[in-house]
Amino acid sequence: MIADFDYQFFIEVLVGGLLSGVMYSLVAIGFVLIYKTSGVLNFAQGAMLLFAALTFVSLVERGVPFALALVATFATMVAIGIAIERTVLRPLTNKPPITL
């Protein structure tokens, strides 16, 4: 039985599980940080991450150099983050939960 054990598959599954756990913990930390600082539970974090990834991939596919695409994506996400914070999160900060 032990001779049939596939160590390569075991390592792949182990690394995949660890990476999934790290991603879940980063998402949880993001939710906790936003909620503890503003009192607003922001479920749009996943959409913002997806938008950043799509922006980066579309820039690279259009021939923009990797480093420039990274900087442009970062600048775009900073601008979107500031806009969301000022128009959505700031008005809801420290409001009673019924308004959410």
Secondary structure by P-SEA (a helix, b strand, c coil): ccccccaaaaaaaaaaaaaaaaaaaaaaaaaaaaaaaccccccaaaaaaaaaaaaaaaaaaacccaaaaaaaaaaaaaaaaaaaaacccccccccccccc
